[in-house]
């Protein structure tokens, strides 16, 4: 397979074109590096070549980055000494990019040939690191293009010189949003930020780059000049010192120390800023190797890229014809229904939004208008896009408007009787092939399907709130749900650009089955006298976006009380959470219903801003004199969720551990650095997990007892991803 080709023009410019075979966007592979290296050698050695332009053969894009499937396997490919192998491999890449940067110059910066990068569009990861090694970056004026270094989002950092070059080009402060937040810019904003050098009309891109190459430009990079000073100051400069102190504080505030890549990146930047450029590249390579050797990076890449992409492409989709949604009915125009209508209209789907009162239906449609208005103010949308989205939504009380719908999503009040009533009303107006979905977080799909005469066409689609922000959608198969309904739900989720997981019907499905124990464990610890700040901060230092007590305040305490009563009624004497009810029911009785009531585990000001924990909590549940250590609290919070995920797998609720990991991270923010509950158990090892479960069960109760599957794996030394194979299915 050939990734790079070169054409030498009569004008003396050699154009190297990157065109990865079989890919819609260029991605770098280990095999492609020698190709590029050889072409650069050829161009530099050829006296007829005056300079080089590196561009893309893909319309509208330069490159999507390194093939993360390759990065995920780099440690395995590195041999018996993986750290050495990784370091040497990364240094080899640095060598190629440094050759481009020096372009044949001698050690006194004499000679050399100008090399320009011409970006037709999107340039991410190595797709920007390669241009950064060139002497000038030209970007086509393509508003849809995104330029940046998003590696931090999947547990690594720019390790092919991007970190070192960007900081030296822009300064640590200016580079921090791109490096530490993975911020992406369109070409004009990238130029304004100082990332690219010129933005030119797309049809002039190559000509402008060639023109510059032939203009006999100065090509020595600032950091190769004598007396170079880093923009904004190096660490030993007063201004630079404050920058790095602030950056360290910011990283620790945002990550709570839970994400290894952020710490490693900051270390590479700080240490690299103290030395010459080539030494800085070695330091960057050392820290990049450190991150790749950390099991967190491979787990994050696997879950947030490889597995997520597989699920979005239909890894578990039934083999039935395309089920793309043409016309969608949404029953209920409240917050969930309005959000579903919004994302569907934005995806170009015709929507009928129904509510009991026209005023409510109109309000639901107005949610789309408000959302688009905010996007227009931020430059993310236009009046035309707003008008197009609103034109697709019909807000009405008339069920007859559902005629022609091929999918209906019911999003009314969480009451089986109400849901059954609207289900029957809607199905009376649609064709026999229409798929009916209920948006519910707890109610059994199999029972709700009894309201339909065709339960094979009935399915659950559980959206998370707010719909427009949450990437996960949980699809629940009832006992009689057929393959076409599953395919319809999966295709719909793909249309609205979200990530689906498909699970089988059972109490709380998968996501809430794991979230509720997390919340309950936090509440249980309050009843035991554990300091609330310790509970929530222990969770945040694991990488959870919010602690369990803050989460229950956000979702509302009366909802928790309602779920507890329903669960107790269903389970009878087997109900295990009386200690939690003591706290929840008491707070409900005190009127402390969470943020919406401006009173919960936290006190709130009039604007709804948290003011600290409510003192009355300590009066009712006095603090224990001896508090547990941080790790003990964290283990309780992690294991109580991970064990529930394993039980869901054992019972067949969860069919694919990839869905378990991706769903946990996207659905409720399960310690993203871990790759999800199954990846975390693989990191710590099944044998240790079983041993720790025994200790926790003895101290805190049978909810921590190791499931049989985990015990078997502990005895045989298996991991989840090894046991369930490359497809990661529980077959």
C-alpha positions in Angstrom: 0.0 0.0 0.0 1.3 3.4 -1.0 0.4 6.4 1.2 2.8 9.1 -0.2 3.6 9.9 -3.8 5.8 12.7 -5.2 5.7 14.6 -8.5 8.6 16.9 -9.4 7.4 19.9 -11.5 9.3 21.7 -14.2 9.2 24.8 -11.9 11.5 23.0 -9.4 8.8 22.3 -6.8 8.3 18.7 -5.7 4.8 18.1 -4.6 4.4 15.2 -2.1 0.8 14.0 -1.9 -0.6 12.1 1.1 -3.4 9.8 0.0 -4.0 6.8 2.3 -5.6 4.0 0.3 -9.0 2.8 1.3 -9.6 5.7 3.7 -11.9 8.7 3.3 -9.3 10.8 5.3 -5.6 10.3 5.6 -4.3 8.5 8.7 -0.7 7.8 9.4 0.5 4.3 9.8 3.9 2.9 10.8 4.5 1.7 7.2 3.9 5.2 5.8 6.7 6.9 7.7 9.5 5.2 5.6 7.7 6.2 2.5 7.6 9.8 3.5 11.2 9.7 4.7 12.4 8.3 1.4 10.6 10.9 -0.6 12.1 13.7 1.5 15.6 12.3 1.0 15.0 12.1 -2.7 13.8 15.7 -2.9 16.6 17.1 -0.8 19.2 15.2 -2.8 17.9 16.3 -6.2 19.6 19.5 -7.4 16.7 20.3 -9.7 14.3 20.5 -6.8 14.2 24.0 -5.3 11.6 23.2 -2.6 8.8 20.9 -1.5 5.0 21.2 -0.9 3.3 18.5 1.2 -0.4 18.3 0.6 -3.3 15.8 0.5 -5.0 13.8 -2.1 -8.3 13.8 -0.1 -10.7 16.5 -1.0 -11.5 18.8 1.9 -9.0 17.4 4.4 -5.3 16.9 5.1 -5.2 14.2 7.7 -7.2 12.8 10.6 -4.1 11.9 12.6 -2.3 8.8 13.5 -4.2 5.6 13.1 -5.3 5.0 16.7 -5.8 1.3 16.1 -2.0 1.3 15.5 -1.3 3.4 18.7 -3.4 1.0 20.7 -1.1 -1.8 19.7 2.2 0.0 19.7 3.2 -1.5 23.1 2.6 -5.0 21.8 4.6 -4.2 18.7 7.6 -2.8 20.7 9.1 -6.2 21.5 10.5 -7.7 24.7 11.6 -4.3 26.0 8.4 -2.2 25.2 9.5 1.0 26.8 12.8 1.0 24.9 11.1 0.0 21.7 8.4 2.7 22.1 11.0 5.4 22.8 13.2 4.4 19.9 10.1 4.3 17.6 9.0 7.8 18.6 12.5 9.1 18.3 12.6 7.7 14.7 9.5 9.8 13.9 11.1 12.8 15.5 14.1 12.2 13.2 12.0 12.3 10.1 10.2 15.4 11.1 13.4 17.1 12.2 14.9 16.2 8.8 11.9 18.1 7.2 12.4 21.0 9.5 16.2 21.3 8.9 15.6 20.5 5.1 19.3 20.0 4.4 20.7 22.9 6.3 24.1 22.6 7.9 24.9 23.2 11.6 25.3 26.9 10.8 21.8 27.1 9.3 23.2 27.5 5.7 21.6 26.0 2.7 18.4 24.0 2.9 15.2 23.9 0.8 11.9 25.4 1.8 9.1 22.9 2.6 5.6 24.1 2.8 2.4 22.3 4.0 -0.8 22.9 2.0 -3.8 21.9 4.0 -7.1 21.5 1.9 -9.1 21.1 5.2 -9.1 19.2 8.5 -5.7 18.6 10.0 -5.7 16.7 13.3 -3.0 15.1 15.5 -0.1 14.0 13.3 -2.0 15.8 10.5 -0.9 19.1 12.2 2.4 17.9 13.7 3.8 17.2 10.3 2.9 20.7 9.0 4.3 22.2 12.2 7.7 20.7 11.1 7.4 22.4 7.7 8.5 26.0 7.2 5.2 27.5 6.4 1.6 26.3 6.7 -1.0 27.3 4.1 -4.6 26.4 4.9 -7.5 26.5 2.5 -10.3 28.8 3.5 -12.6 25.9 4.4 -15.0 26.9 7.2 -15.9 23.2 7.8 -12.2 22.3 8.4 -11.0 21.7 11.9 -7.3 22.1 12.9 -5.8 21.0 16.1 -4.3 18.4 18.4 -7.1 16.4 20.1 -4.9 13.6 21.5 -5.6 14.5 25.1 -9.3 13.5 24.6 -8.3 9.9 24.1 -5.7 9.6 26.9 -2.5 10.6 25.1 -0.8 13.8 24.1 0.8 15.1 20.9 4.0 13.1 20.9 5.4 13.6 17.4 6.8 17.1 18.2 3.5 18.8 18.3 3.8 19.6 22.0 7.3 21.0 21.7 6.8 22.9 18.5 3.5 24.5 19.4 4.8 25.8 22.7 7.9 27.2 21.1 5.8 28.8 18.3 3.1 30.3 20.4 4.2 30.2 24.0 2.9 27.9 26.8 -0.1 30.1 27.7 -1.4 30.5 24.1 -0.8 26.8 23.3 -2.5 25.4 26.5 -6.1 25.4 25.1 -4.9 23.4 22.1 -2.8 21.0 24.0 -4.6 20.5 27.3 -8.2 20.9 26.1 -7.8 19.5 22.6 -9.4 22.7 21.2 -10.1 22.6 17.5 -10.3 25.7 15.3 -11.4 26.5 11.8 -8.6 27.8 9.5 -9.2 31.5 10.1 -9.2 31.0 13.9 -6.2 28.8 13.6 -4.4 31.6 11.8 -5.5 34.1 14.4 -4.2 31.9 17.1 -0.8 31.5 15.4 -1.1 27.9 14.5 -1.1 28.2 10.7 0.6 31.0 8.7 -1.8 31.7 5.8 -5.4 31.1 4.9 -6.0 31.2 1.1 -8.8 30.5 -1.3 -9.2 26.7 -1.7 -8.6 26.9 -5.5 -5.3 28.8 -5.0 -3.9 26.6 -2.2 -1.3 24.7 -4.2 -0.3 27.7 -6.3 0.2 30.0 -3.3 2.3 27.3 -1.5 4.5 26.8 -4.6 4.8 30.6 -5.0 6.2 30.9 -1.5 8.5 28.0 -2.0 10.0 29.6 -5.1 10.4 33.1 -3.4 13.7 32.1 -1.7 12.2 32.5 1.8 14.1 32.4 5.1 13.4 28.9 6.5 15.3 28.7 9.8 12.8 28.1 12.6 13.0 30.6 15.5 14.1 27.9 17.9 17.1 27.1 15.7 18.3 30.7 15.8 20.8 31.8 18.3 19.3 33.7 21.1 15.8 32.3 20.7 13.4 33.2 23.5 10.1 31.5 24.1 7.0 33.6 23.7 5.5 34.5 27.0 8.7 33.5 28.8 10.4 30.3 29.7 10.0 28.8 33.2 13.0 30.7 34.7 11.6 34.0 33.4 9.2 35.8 35.8 6.3 35.8 33.3 7.0 32.3 32.3 7.2 31.1 35.9 3.7 32.5 36.6 2.4 30.8 33.4 3.6 27.4 34.4 2.4 27.8 38.0 -1.0 28.8 36.6 -1.0 25.9 34.1 -0.2 23.4 36.8 -3.0 24.7 39.0 -5.4 24.6 36.0 -4.5 21.1 35.1 -5.0 19.8 38.6 -8.3 21.7 39.0 -9.7 20.3 35.8 -8.3 16.7 36.1 -8.0 16.3 39.9 -4.9 14.3 39.0 -6.9 11.5 37.5 -5.7 11.7 33.9 -2.0 10.6 33.4 -1.7 12.2 30.0 -2.4 15.8 31.2 0.3 15.5 33.9 2.8 14.0 31.4 2.1 16.7 28.8 2.7 19.5 31.4 5.9 17.8 32.5 7.1 17.5 28.9 6.4 21.2 28.3 8.0 22.4 31.5 11.1 20.3 31.2 11.4 20.9 27.5 11.3 24.6 27.9 14.5 24.5 30.1 16.7 22.9 27.4 17.6 23.2 23.7 15.1 22.0 21.0 16.6 18.6 20.2 16.8 17.7 23.9 13.2 18.9 24.3 12.2 16.4 21.7 13.8 13.6 23.6 12.0 14.7 26.8 8.7 14.8 24.9 9.4 11.3 23.6 10.2 10.1 27.1 7.0 11.4 28.5 5.0 10.1 25.5 6.5 6.7 26.1 5.6 7.0 29.8 1.9 7.6 28.8 1.8 4.8 26.3 3.2 2.4 28.9 0.5 3.4 31.3 -2.5 1.0 30.9 -4.8 4.0 31.1 -3.8 5.2 27.6 -4.5 1.9 25.8 -7.8 1.5 27.8 -8.9 5.0 26.9 -8.0 4.6 23.2 -9.7 1.3 23.0 -13.0 2.5 24.6 -13.2 6.1 23.4 -12.0 5.5 19.9 -11.8 1.9 18.7 -14.9 0.6 20.5 -16.9 3.8 20.2 -16.3 3.9 16.5 -17.2 0.2 16.1 -20.5 0.8 17.9 -21.3 3.9 15.9 -20.7 1.9 12.7 -23.2 -0.8 13.7 -21.0 -3.5 15.2 -24.0 -5.2 16.8 -26.6 -4.2 14.2 -29.0 -7.0 13.0 -28.5 -8.0 9.4 -31.6 -6.2 8.0 -32.0 -3.6 5.2 -31.4 0.1 5.9 -33.8 1.6 8.4 -33.0 5.3 8.1 -35.8 7.4 9.7 -37.7 9.6 7.2 -40.4 11.0 9.5 -40.3 10.9 13.3 -43.2 11.3 15.8 -42.3 12.6 19.3 -45.0 12.2 21.9 -44.5 14.7 24.8 -42.9 18.1 24.3 -41.3 18.4 27.7 -37.6 18.7 28.2 -36.9 15.2 26.8 -39.3 15.4 23.9 -38.1 18.9 23.0 -34.5 17.7 23.1 -35.3 14.7 20.9 -37.1 16.9 18.4 -34.1 19.3 18.3 -31.4 16.7 17.6 -33.6 15.0 15.0 -34.4 18.2 13.1 -30.8 19.2 13.2 -30.1 15.8 11.5 -32.5 16.7 8.8 -35.4 14.4 9.9 -39.0 15.6 9.6 -40.5 15.7 13.1 -44.1 15.8 14.4 -44.0 17.0 18.1 -47.2 16.2 20.0 -48.4 17.3 23.4 -51.8 17.6 25.1 -52.0 21.3 24.7 -50.9 23.4 21.8 -49.1 25.8 24.1 -46.9 23.0 25.4 -46.2 21.7 21.9 -45.2 25.2 20.8 -43.0 25.6 23.8 -41.3 22.3 22.9 -40.6 23.6 19.3 -39.4 26.9 20.7 -36.6 24.9 22.5 -35.0 24.4 19.1 -35.3 28.1 18.2 -33.6 29.0 21.5 -30.9 26.5 21.1 -30.2 27.7 17.5 -30.1 31.3 18.7 -27.4 30.5 21.2 -25.5 28.8 18.4 -25.8 31.8 16.1 -24.4 34.1 18.9 -21.4 31.8 19.2 -20.9 31.6 15.4 -21.8 27.9 15.4 -25.1 28.2 13.5 -26.8 30.5 11.0 -30.3 32.0 10.5 -30.6 29.7 7.5 -29.9 26.6 9.6 -32.3 27.7 12.3 -35.0 28.2 9.8 -34.4 24.8 8.2 -34.5 23.1 11.5 -37.7 24.8 12.6 -39.4 24.1 9.2 -38.9 20.4 9.9 -40.8 20.4 13.2 -44.6 20.4 13.3 -45.9 21.2 16.8 -49.5 20.0 17.3 -52.0 18.2 19.5 -53.4 16.2 16.6 -52.3 12.5 16.5 -53.5 12.3 12.9 -50.3 14.3 12.0 -48.4 11.1 12.8 -49.5 9.6 9.5 -46.5 8.5 7.5 -44.1 8.3 10.5 -41.8 5.3 10.4 -40.6 5.8 13.9 -42.3 7.2 17.0 -40.5 8.0 20.2 -42.8 8.4 23.3 -41.4 10.7 25.9 -44.3 11.4 28.3 -44.5 11.1 32.1 -42.9 8.0 33.7 -46.2 6.4 34.4 -47.1 3.0 32.7 -50.8 4.0 32.4 -50.0 7.3 30.7 -47.5 5.7 28.4 -50.0 2.9 27.5 -52.7 5.5 26.7 -50.5 7.6 24.3 -49.1 4.5 22.7 -52.5 3.3 21.7 -53.6 6.7 20.4 -50.4 7.1 18.3 -50.5 3.6 16.8 -54.1 4.2 15.6 -52.7 6.8 13.1 -49.6 5.1 11.7 -48.9 2.4 9.2 -48.3 -1.3 10.1 -44.5 -1.0 9.6 -44.0 1.9 12.0 -41.6 1.2 14.9 -42.6 2.4 18.3 -40.0 3.4 20.9 -40.5 4.5 24.5 -38.0 6.8 26.2 -37.8 5.5 29.7 -35.0 5.2 32.3 -36.6 2.5 34.5 -39.9 1.1 33.3 -39.7 -2.5 31.9 -39.9 -2.5 28.1 -41.6 -5.9 27.9 -44.5 -4.6 30.1 -44.9 -1.3 28.2 -45.0 -3.3 24.9 -48.3 -4.8 26.0 -50.0 -1.6 24.9 -49.0 -2.4 21.3 -50.6 -5.1 19.1 -47.1 -5.6 17.5 -44.6 -6.0 20.4 -42.0 -7.1 17.9 -42.0 -3.5 16.7 -41.8 -2.0 20.2 -38.4 -1.0 21.7 -36.9 1.2 24.4 -34.7 4.2 23.5 -33.3 5.8 26.6 -31.9 9.3 26.1 -29.8 11.0 28.7 -30.5 14.5 29.7 -29.9 17.0 28.3 -30.4 15.2 25.0 -28.4 17.7 22.9 -25.3 17.4 25.1 -25.3 13.7 26.1 -23.6 11.5 23.5 -25.0 8.1 24.7 -28.3 6.5 23.8 -29.3 3.3 25.5 -31.4 1.0 23.3 -33.4 -1.6 25.3 -34.7 -4.8 23.7 -37.9 -6.2 25.2 -38.5 -10.0 25.2 -40.4 -9.8 21.9 -38.5 -7.0 20.2 -37.6 -8.0 16.7 -34.4 -7.3 14.7 -36.0 -4.6 12.5 -36.9 -2.6 15.6 -33.3 -2.9 16.8 -31.9 -1.9 13.5 -34.3 1.1 13.3 -33.2 2.3 16.7 -29.5 1.9 15.9 -29.9 3.6 12.5 -31.8 6.5 14.1 -29.2 7.0 16.8 -26.5 7.1 14.0 -28.6 9.7 12.1 -28.6 12.0 15.1 -24.8 11.5 15.5 -24.9 9.8 18.9 -23.4 6.6 20.2 -25.7 3.6 20.9 -25.5 0.7 23.2 -28.1 -2.1 22.9 -29.0 -4.1 26.0 -31.7 -6.5 27.1 -34.7 -5.6 29.3 -34.2 -5.8 33.0 -34.8 -3.5 36.0 -33.0 -0.2 35.4 -31.5 -1.6 32.2 -27.7 -1.1 32.2 -26.8 2.5 32.8 -29.1 3.2 35.8 -28.4 -0.2 37.1 -24.8 1.0 37.7 -25.5 4.7 38.4 -27.9 4.0 41.2 -25.5 1.9 43.3 -22.9 4.8 42.9 -25.4 7.3 44.3 -26.6 4.9 46.9 -23.0 4.2 48.1 -22.4 7.8 48.6 -25.7 8.2 50.6 -24.9 5.1 52.6 -21.6 6.6 53.6 -23.3 9.8 54.8 -25.5 7.6 57.1 -22.3 6.0 58.4 -20.8 9.4 59.3 -18.4 9.8 56.4 -17.7 13.5 55.6 -19.7 14.5 52.5 -16.7 16.4 51.1 -14.6 13.3 51.3 -17.2 11.3 49.4 -17.7 13.7 46.6 -14.0 14.7 46.3 -13.0 11.0 46.3 -15.2 10.5 43.2 -13.9 13.6 41.5 -10.3 12.5 42.0 -11.3 9.3 40.2 -12.3 11.4 37.2 -16.1 11.4 37.8 -17.5 14.7 36.6 -19.6 15.0 39.9 -19.6 13.1 43.1 -22.6 11.0 44.1 -24.1 13.5 46.5 -23.9 16.3 44.0 -25.3 14.0 41.4 -28.4 13.2 43.5 -28.9 16.9 44.1 -28.8 17.5 40.3 -31.2 14.7 39.5 -33.5 15.5 42.5 -33.9 13.8 45.8 -37.6 13.2 45.3 -36.9 11.2 42.1 -34.5 9.1 44.2 -37.2 8.6 46.8 -39.7 7.6 44.1 -37.3 5.0 42.6 -36.6 3.7 46.1 -40.3 3.2 46.8 -40.9 1.4 43.5 -37.9 -0.8 43.9 -38.9 -1.7 47.5 -42.4 -2.6 46.3 -41.0 -4.8 43.6 -38.3 -6.6 45.6 -40.2 -7.0 48.9 -38.0 -8.6 51.6 -35.0 -8.8 49.3 -34.8 -5.0 49.2 -31.2 -4.1 50.4 -31.2 -0.4 50.7 -33.1 0.5 53.9 -30.1 2.5 55.2 -30.2 4.7 52.1 -34.0 5.3 52.5 -33.4 6.6 56.0 -31.4 9.5 54.5 -33.4 10.0 51.3 -36.9 9.9 52.9 -35.8 12.2 55.8 -34.4 14.8 53.3 -37.6 14.5 51.2 -39.6 15.2 54.3 -37.4 18.2 55.1 -38.2 19.6 51.7 -34.6 19.3 50.6 -35.2 18.1 47.1 -31.9 19.1 45.5 -30.8 22.0 43.3 -34.3 22.6 41.9 -35.5 23.4 45.4 -32.3 25.3 46.2 -31.9 22.9 49.1 -30.4 19.4 49.2 -27.1 17.9 50.4 -25.8 21.3 49.5 -27.0 24.7 50.3 -27.7 27.0 47.4 -28.0 30.8 46.8 -30.9 32.4 45.0 -29.2 31.8 41.6 -28.8 28.1 42.3 -25.1 28.2 43.0 -23.7 25.7 45.5 -22.7 27.2 48.8 -21.3 24.2 50.6 -22.8 21.2 52.3 -25.9 21.7 54.4 -24.9 21.8 58.1 -28.2 20.0 59.1 -26.8 16.8 57.5 -24.1 16.6 60.2 -26.6 17.2 62.9 -28.8 14.3 61.8 -25.9 12.0 60.8 -23.0 13.0 63.0 -19.5 12.7 61.5 -17.5 9.6 62.7 -14.4 10.5 64.7 -12.3 8.3 62.5 -12.8 8.9 58.8 -11.9 6.3 56.2 -8.9 6.9 54.0 -9.3 8.2 50.5 -8.5 4.8 48.7 -11.1 3.0 50.9 -13.8 5.5 49.8 -12.7 5.3 46.2 -12.8 1.5 46.1 -16.3 1.4 47.5 -17.5 3.8 44.7 -15.6 2.0 41.9 -16.3 -1.6 42.9 -20.0 -1.0 43.6 -20.4 0.0 39.9 -18.0 -2.4 38.3 -19.5 -5.4 40.0 -23.0 -4.3 38.9 -21.6 -4.2 35.3 -20.3 -7.7 35.7 -23.6 -8.9 37.0 -25.4 -7.3 34.0 -23.0 -9.2 31.7 -23.6 -12.5 33.6 -27.3 -12.1 33.4 -27.3 -11.3 29.7 -28.6 -7.7 30.1 -25.3 -6.6 28.7 -24.2 -8.6 25.6 -21.0 -6.8 24.7 -18.3 -5.5 27.1 -17.5 -2.8 24.6 -21.0 -1.4 25.2 -20.5 -1.7 28.9 -17.3 0.4 28.8 -18.3 3.0 26.3 -21.8 3.3 27.9 -20.3 3.9 31.3 -18.0 6.6 30.2 -20.4 8.5 27.9 -23.5 7.8 30.1 -22.4 8.9 33.5 -18.7 9.7 33.3 -17.3 6.5 34.8 -13.6 7.3 35.5 -12.7 7.9 31.8 -9.0 7.3 32.4 -9.9 3.7 33.2 -11.5 2.9 29.9 -14.7 1.8 31.7 -15.6 -0.8 34.4 -14.4 -3.8 32.4 -11.2 -2.2 31.4 -10.6 -1.1 35.0 -11.1 -4.6 36.2 -8.6 -5.7 33.6 -6.1 -3.1 34.7 -6.2 -4.1 38.4 -6.5 -7.8 37.5 -9.4 -10.2 38.3 -7.4 -12.0 41.1 -6.8 -8.8 43.0 -10.4 -7.6 42.3 -11.8 -10.8 43.9 -9.5 -10.5 46.9 -10.5 -6.8 47.4 -14.2 -7.8 46.9 -13.9 -10.2 49.8 -12.5 -7.5 52.1 -15.2 -5.0 51.1 -18.0 -7.6 51.5 -16.8 -8.5 54.9 -16.6 -4.8 56.0 -19.7 -3.5 54.2 -22.0 -6.2 53.1 -22.9 -8.7 50.3 -23.3 -6.1 47.6 -19.5 -6.3 47.2 -19.4 -10.1 46.8 -17.5 -11.1 43.7 -19.8 -12.5 41.0 -19.1 -16.0 39.8 -17.8 -14.8 36.5 -15.2 -12.6 38.1 -14.2 -15.4 40.5 -13.6 -17.8 37.5 -11.5 -15.2 35.8 -9.5 -14.6 38.9 -8.8 -18.3 39.2 -7.7 -18.7 35.6 -5.9 -15.3 35.3 -8.1 -14.1 32.5 -9.0 -10.6 31.5 -12.4 -9.5 30.1 -11.0 -8.4 26.8 -9.0 -11.6 26.4 -11.8 -13.9 27.5 -14.4 -12.4 25.2 -12.2 -12.1 22.2 -11.6 -9.4 19.6 -15.4 -8.9 19.2 -15.6 -8.4 23.0 -19.0 -10.2 23.1 -20.2 -12.3 25.9 -20.9 -15.3 23.7 
